[in-house]
Amino acid sequence: MTEHSNHPIEPRGEPQPVRPKGRGRPSPRLLIGAGAAVLALVAGTVVGVAVLPLGEEEPGAGASESVAPPPTPSQTPVETPSASASPTTEEPLPAPPTVFYEQAGPPAGSPLEAVEPMSISVTAEPTGTVLSPGLVGLSLEATDLADPRLSGDNPEMVSSLQGLGTPMLRFGGNAVDRRFFWTSSGEPTPGDLEGDDAHPVRAASPADLERVKTLLDAADATISLTVDLAHFDPARAADMAMHASNIFGDRLVGITVGNEPNGYPSNGLRPDDWGVEEYIGELKEYADAMFAVAPDVPIVGPGTYSESWWEPFAQSDLQQEKILSFHHYPLSQCDGADDPLGEPILENLMAPAIHDRAQDYRLRAMTPANNAGLFTWIPETGISACPGSNETTKTHASALWSVDYALSAAQLGIPRLSFHSSLLTCEGGPPMSSICSGGPYLQPDATFRERANYYGLSLVAELPQGGFMKSSQEGGGLAYSYAVKHDDGSMSVILVNENNPETAAQTEVTMTLPDGVRTGTMTQMTGPAYGAEDATLIDGAAAPPIPAADRPSLPGFVPGSTEVTLPVTAGTATVFTFTF
């Protein structure tokens, strides 16, 4: 919605230890060996694996089923797995595991509150929606295209992107219509563009796109661009589209015309009487000019937070492919005066209302897209667009929210989400950004650091593609579950346990699966408190999840079971993966 404002932030205390980043790199993780246990001590808490007697199980809990309404179908072109369960064979079951995952327990001395046991029942019937590759990505300002750190030669940035799977980098934001200038001829930057020390005016050229291409190749990422609409110039936009298409090739997945044009009259970029009809007319001129030089590049739009603009875009007559997009910041009532439930405070972030309201808003946006046979993307999102720090920024609660927001969107049928971020410094930079750079304020260096919400996105990004399966849940307090059958026949059940990690006891969770399970492993994101900063870990480390092949078994897992029961710590997001 709006660019995150700079807001000086408090000192962070002792710095985190330096650790390797990204997929495929060594990290201080649990190394699992057959018949052995390796324990990792993190902040005085054991987060490792433990050897238990063969076949020992945790106490079970009964499960009952309530049928959830079916989600909106998706047009995502990934094949949905067959409704039939994986066939059982005469192949002997593997021996019971001897190495089990040991969760971080509740904080010592917590005034624990009991949580109702939770039952999750997964069927063999697909929902019709899929978990797509490249689901989560980052949104940056258009002026960041000119940042020399966005290069395949910068291992820090490459590693941060690799921790998000195959992400889409979206370039847009408020900068594109206010202080961004595209030129392929080296002409001077116009004098009517205005910036400041934190947000300078920048020009970008084909050489910048060539540099960014090296980053995309190194990280296996895609890119979506935004062209300036406020300074009406279809020819310049077409020139940028032509160079981008030639340079990025298939990695260029779309171009948007203008950033949040519904807000132009209120911010002075267009007259008061300028609206959606005028936008559609100008959009058509831009689209025609770009189609002439880059016909295979989709137009992504309207990129607004105003619902009245979605249907006209979906029905607009453009020559190229269209993708409907909208921006979404659920907690952006900055003072809470008009809508207390929309104020960015922890009480709202960790409440059922934010989940339910987000579902309703996204479904309303998808309706005109589905009716027109279009994909729906959210290329700019985050918890809040309010400037500066608030109770939700940099917190473990933001990581929990990120996991649930991404998975619930994918289950609805939304295949791409980009979380608005910044390349400014951690010190004094936008606190909602998933990444931030080292160096003093406004003197960034080439190093990058990940915040709590990044780890929530990384947990989701590690999931292989597949189809969502119909499932139901009951009990468990504030918790959400999702089931995905992957292309190789395995299945993941993801549990976002948003109960308060400082006060809530572990939840006894029973998962009922559609067939006997051969193996069951887990990976888990943890944090000591909703408001904890720089304390979100995955498998005991500030790094992406343990590779799937190295994950230990669920506590007490017995091969051949169709029902698995175990306690799950509050304030966690856990991926349980099963083979059949």
N, C-alpha and C positions, 0 to 999 in steps of 0.2 A: 504494500500500500504506500507507505512513505519510507524514505530512507531512515534508518536508525540514526538518531542524533547522537553526537558524542557526549559522553557524560563521564566526568572523572570518577573512577572507581576506587574502592578502598584497597589498601595493600593486601596482598594475598598471603602474607606470612611466609613460611618456609617454602622455597621453590620445590616443585616436583622433581624427582630424579629424571635424568635424561633417559629415554628409552627408544629403542627402534620402533618405527612405525610402518604400517602398510601390510598388505598381504604378502605372504611368502618370505617375510623377513624374520630373522630371529627375534624373539621377544621373551620377557621374563615370565614364561607361562608354565603350566603344569605339563611335564613330559611323562606320558603314561607308558609304562612297560608292563608286560604280562606278568601277573602275580606280584607286582610291586606297587608301592604307593609313594607318591611324591607330594609333599605338603608345601604350600606357599604361605608364608606369614605376611599378611598385609594389614598394616596398622594394628598389629596385635591380635588379629583375628585369623583363625585358620580357614583358608579357602582352598581346599585341595581335594584329595581323594583318600578314602579309607578302606582298609581291607576288612570285610565282614565275613562271617561264616557263610559257607555256600548255601544259597537258597533262603537266607534269612530275609523276611519281609517286614515292612512297617505295618502297623495295624490298618485295616481297611475301613471304608465308610460306604454306606449305601448311596445309590445314585438313582435319581428319577429324572424324567425327560420332559422338557417343555419345548414345543416346536416354535422356532423363531421364524419370522416372515422372510420369504426369499428376497435376496438382494436384486437390485436392478441389473439386467444383463449387460455384459460388456461386448464391445466389438473388437477387443484386443486379439490380434491374430496369432495367439499361441494355442496350440492344440490342447483342448480340455481332456484330462485323462478319462478313460472308460469308467462307467459307473460300477463295473464289476470289481470286486475286491481282488487283490493279488492272489493267484491260485496257490493253494497249498500243495506240497509235493511230499514224496516219501523220504526226501533228504533228511537225515537225522538233525535234530535241533542242536545248536552249539551248546557246549558245556556252560553251566551258570557262570557269570562273570565273577571275578575276584576283586576287581578294582571298581570302586563306586565314587560318584561325585559327592563331595562334602560341601554343603552350602554354608555360607556365612550365616550365623545365627542372629537372633535379635540382640540388640545392645544389652550388655550386662546391666542388671538391675532395672530393666524397663518395667513400668507398671503395665504388664501385658493385659490386653483385652482379647477375650476369646473371639474367634472368627468362625462363623458357621461353616461346616464342611462343604466342599465344593464338588459337584459331579459334572464331568464333561463327557458327553456321549457323541462320538463321531460315527457318521454313517459312511456307506460306500457310494453315496450319491453326490455328484458334483453340483455346485451351485450355478455353474455356467460362467463364473468369473475367474480370472487367473491372477497369479502373482507373476508379474512380468520382469524380465531383466531390465535393469536401469530404472527401477521404481523411484529410488530416492536420489536426489542430486542437490546442487547448490545454486542459488540465485545470487548474482553479483551485479554491481552497477556497470552500465555500458562503458564508462570511463576506465574501468579496470582492464579493458582490452589493451590499453596502452601501458599497463604495468609490466615491466621487464621480468618480474618474478614469475609470471605465468609462462613458464617455459619447461620443456622436457629436460632441460639441464639443471633444474632446481629439484633435487631429490626430496626436499621437504614437502613441496606442493604435490609432487607426483605421489608420494606415500600417503598423504592425507586423502587424495582422491581415490587411490587404490583401496583404502579402507571403506569406501562407499560402493564397492562393487564396480559396476560400469555406469557411472553417474552421468546425468546431463548437466552441463554447465550452462546456465541461462544468464545472458547479459541484458540488462534493461534498467529497471528502477527509475527513480525520479531524475537521475542524471541524464538520461537519454534525450529528454526534451528541453533540458535547461543548460547543460554545460558540456555536451558531447558533440564532436564535429567529425564527420567522416570525410576524408579526402584521399583520392588516389593520384593526385597531381601535385601535392605539396603546397597548395595555396594557403595563405595565412588564415588563421582561425578568426572568425568574425568577432567584432568587438562588442556585440550585444549579448554575448554569453557571460553569465555571472557565476562565480564560485567563491570559495573561501579557503582558508589554510587546510582544513580537513577534507574539503571537497573541491579540488581545483578543476578548472576547465581543462579538458584534454582532447586532443585530436588523435584519431586512429587512422592507420593506413594499411595497405595490403601487407607491408612488412610486419605489422603487429599481428595480423591474422596468420601469417606464416609461422611466427613464433608460437602463437597459441596452438597451432596445429601440432607442433612438436610435443606440447603438453598432452593434448588429446591422445596422440599416438602412444605416448609413454604410459598413460593411465588407462587406456582403452575406454575413453569417455566420448560423449557426443556433445553437441553444442546447439543452442537456440539463441538467436540474435533478435534485437529490437532496433528499429530504425526511427529516427526523429520525425514525428508528425507535427509537433507544435510549429516548427519552421517548415511550412509546406514546401516540399521539394521532391516530387516523385522520381525525377531523374537521378538525383543524388542517392536516393534509397535503392534504385535499380542498379546503380554502379556498385554500391556496397554488396547487394545481393549477388551480382555477377561474380565479383572477386571472391566472395565467401563461398559460393557454390564451386568455383574452380579450385579453390585452395582446400576446402574441407571435404569436398566430395560427399560420400554417404554419411559422414559424421555430422553434417549439418542437417538437423531434423526439423527446423522450422524457423520462420521469421515473423515477428509481431510488428504491427504498425502502431507506434505510439505506446506510451505507458499510462495505463488508467485514464483513457481519454474522457471518461465520464466526469473526471474532476477538473477538466480544462477550464470551464467557465469560472469555477470558484477560486482557481489559483492564477487567473489572469492570462492563461495561454490562449483562450478563445473568448469571444463576446458572451454575454449572459444568455443570449437566445440561441447559442450553438448547442446542438444536442445530437441524439443518436441518428437522426435522419442525415444531418450534415456529415457526421462521422462516416456513415455507410457510403456516401458519395465520394468523400475523400479517400476512403479505403479502396474503393473500386479503382480510382486513378492510380494509386500506389500499386495495387495488385496487378493491374494491366501492365504497368511499366516493368515490374519485376518478372512477370510471366514471359515477357519478350526476351529476357536474357537468362532467366533461371526457372524454366517452367516446371521442374520437378521438385521445387522447394515448397512445402506447404506453408500456408498462411495460418498463423496461430493467433486467435483473438476471441473476443475483444480485449481480454486481459483487464477486466473491470471487476469491481466489487458491487456494482449496481445491477440488480436482477433484470431491469427493463432493457438492458443492452444485449442480453444473451440470445433471446429469440431472433431479433433482427440480424445479428451476425450469423446465426445458424441458417437463416433463410436467404442470406445475401448471395447474389449471383456472381461468383468469382470463377475464373477459368481454372485455377489450380486447386489442389486438395486443401480443405479447411480442417482445422482442429479447434474446437471450442475450448477457451481457457478463461479462468477467473482467478482472482486473488482472494486469499482468505486468511484473516488474522482473528481468531475467535474471541480473544480478550482484548478488545481495543477501545472500550469505554474508559478512557484514561482516568477520569475522576469518579466513575461509577454513578454519576448523578442521574443520567437518563436510564441506565440499565445496570443495576448493581451486580447482576450475574455476569456482566461482561467486563467487570473491572479486573485488571491483571494482578490478582492476589492469589496466594497459594490455596486459600479456601475454595476459590472458584476453579483453579486448575485441577485440583484433585477432588472433583465432584462429578456425579453422573451427568449433571446438566451440560457440561462442556462437551462431553461425548455425544449426547443425544442431540444437542443443538447443531453440532458440526455435521452429524449424519443428515439432519433435515435440510440444512443449507446446501450441502453437496448434492443431495438428491434433486433439489429444485434446479440446480445448475445443470445437472445431467439430463433432465427431462427434454429440453429443446434439442440437445445434442443427440440423444438417443432417437428422438423422433425424426431427425434429419440424417441419421446414420453416421454421425461424427464421433470421433474420439473426444474425450474430455480430459484436459490436463489442468493441474494447478501449478503454474510455473513460478509463483511467488507466494510463500506461506511462512507462517511462524506463529508463535503463541500470541504475540501482540505487536502492533505497530506504534505503540506509545513510545515517546522519546525517553532516553535515559534508562537508568536502572529501575527495577521494581522487584517485588517479592519473588517473581517467577524466574528472573534472569539468572543464568549460570548455575542453576540448581539441578539436583538429582531429579526433582519432580518434572523438570522440563525434559529429561531423558525418558522418563516413563511415558509422558504425554506423547513424545515423538514416536515411540514404538506403536502405541495404540492408534495415533492419528494416521500413520502411514499404512498400517495393516487394515484398518477399517476403511480407508479410502480405496485400497486395492481390492478389498472384498466387494465393495460397491461396483467396481469396474473402472477405476481411474488408474491408468498405467504409469503416469509420471507426476512426480511432486518435486519441486525445487524449493529448498528452505533458504530464505533470504539471509545472506551472510555478508561479511566484509573482509577486506584485506588489510584493514587498519590494525594498529597495535592493540595487544591485550590490555595494555595500560592506557586507559582513557578512551578506548575504542568502543564501538557498539556492543553492549553486553549480551544481546540476544544472538549474536553471530555464532554459528557452529564452530568456526575457526577464527583464529586471530594470529597476528604476527608478533615476533619478538621485537625488542628495541624500545627506546623511550617514546613517549607520546609524540606522534607525527614524525617519528624518525624510524620507520619500520626497517627491519632487516629481512633476510631471506629465509629465516626460520619460521615455522608455523606450529601452533599449538591447538589442540582440540579441546573443546569444552564439553560439558556433560551431555548436551543434546546431540552432539556428534556421535557419541557412543550408542545412543538409542537408534540412530539411523544406521550405524555400522552393524548392529545386531540384525536389523531387518535386511540390510544389503547382503548379508552372508547367506541368506536363504536361497536355495536353488529355485529356478522357475518351476511352476506347476499350477494345478487347478485347486481352487478352494473347494472343500468338501462341506456338505451340510452337517451341522453339528448343533448341539444344544448344551446349555449350561444352567446349573441351578446352585444357589448358595454362593459362598465365597466372599461375601461383602462387596467391596469395590474392586472388581476384577473383570477382565475381558479375555476371551479365548478365541483362537482361530485355528483352523486345520487346513493344511495344504498337502496334497498328494503330488510328489515331484515326478518328473519325467522318467526317472529310473525305477519307479514303483515304491520308493520309500515315502514316508509320511512324517510331517512335522506338526506337532501341536504346540502353539505358542500361547503362553499364559502371561498376561500383564497383570501382576498382582499389585494394585495401587493402594492397598491398605497401608496405613501409617507405619513405617519401619521402626519408629521410636516407641510405639505403644501397642501395636497389634501382634498377637501371637501368630505362630505359623499356622497356615491353613492346610487342613488335611484334604488333599485333592485325589479324587478317583477318576481316572480316564478309562472309558470303555471304548474299545477299538473294534473295527469291523472284521478283524481276522486275528488269528494267533500271531504273536510277535516273536521274531527271531532275535532281534537285538534292539536295545533301547538305550540311547545316550542323551546327554544334556549339556547345554551351555547356558550361563546365567549372568545377567547384568545386575549389579547390586549397588546399594548406597545406604549410608547410615541414617539419613534423615531426608525429609522432603527438601529442606532448605540447604542441605549440604552442598558446598561448592568445591570443585576440584576433588571430589571423592567418589565419583561414579567409576566403577570398575567392571570389566567383563572377565570372568574366570580369574579374578584376583589380580588383574593388571589393567593399567590404563592403555589399552590396545584393543584391536578388533578380536573377535572370538577365536578360540582355539580351532584349528582346522578340524573339519568334521571327522576325519579318519582317526584323530587322536583324542576324541572326547571320551571321558569315562562313562560308565553305565549309571543309570538311575539307581538310587539307593534301593537295595532289596529286589532288584529286577530278576525275574525268573523267565527264561525263554519258554515260549509256547503260550503265554498268558494272553487273554483278550481283555483283561482288566488290570490296570496298574494303579497302585495307591502309594502316595508318599506325601510327607509334609513339605510345604513350600513357604519360604520366608517372605514376610511382607516387604513391600517396596522393591520388588524384583521384576524383571522380565526374563522369562525362561523359554528356551527352545528345546522341546523334547523331540527327538528324531527316532523313528522306528523303521525297521525293515521287517518284511513278512516272509 
